[in-house]
Amino acid sequence: MLAESKEIFNKAVSLPPFERIEIIENLFFSLDSEKDRNRIDKLWANEAEDRIDAFENGEIKSISSSDVFDKINSLRK
């Protein structure tokens, strides 16, 4: 890692988690062109609509957030 990169990294890891996530997102999205980002956003929007339709048509069931978090917590043990 270059000295400048190390310096930036050391400053970044001292930030609160929310600010680090914001930096990660900004760096990640800087790798894509706006055209790619728009295409990906459209794909995710279509996926969300498909999932909503499937739920409304009874093709998939909902899961309560407490069940989801219980499952996550059980996998961490």
URGIWO-V193954 format. One record per pair of residues at least 4 apart in sequence whose ideal C-beta (glycine too) atoms are under 8 Angstrom apart, sorted by the first residue. I is the first residue (numbers start at 1). J is the second residue. D is the distance in whole Angstrom. If there is no record, write none. Layout:
i: [I,I]
j: [J,J]
d: [D,D]
This chain:
i: [1,1,1,2,3,4,5,6,7,8,9,10,11,12,12,13,15,15,15,16,17,18,19,20,21,22,23,24,25,26,27,28,29,32,32,32,33,34,35,36,37,38,39,40,41,42,43,44,45,46,47,48,49,50,51,51,52,53,54,54,55,55,55,55,63,63,64,65,66,67,68,69,70,71,72,73]
j: [5,6,9,6,7,8,9,10,11,12,13,14,15,20,23,20,19,20,23,20,21,22,23,24,25,26,27,28,29,30,31,32,37,36,37,40,37,38,39,40,41,42,43,44,45,46,47,48,49,50,51,52,53,54,55,60,56,57,59,60,59,60,61,62,67,68,68,69,70,71,72,73,74,75,76,77]
d: [5,5,7,7,6,6,6,6,7,6,6,7,7,6,6,7,4,5,7,7,6,7,7,6,6,6,6,6,6,6,7,8,6,4,5,7,7,6,6,6,6,6,7,6,6,6,6,6,6,6,6,6,6,6,6,7,6,6,4,5,7,5,8,7,5,6,7,6,6,6,7,6,6,7,7,7]
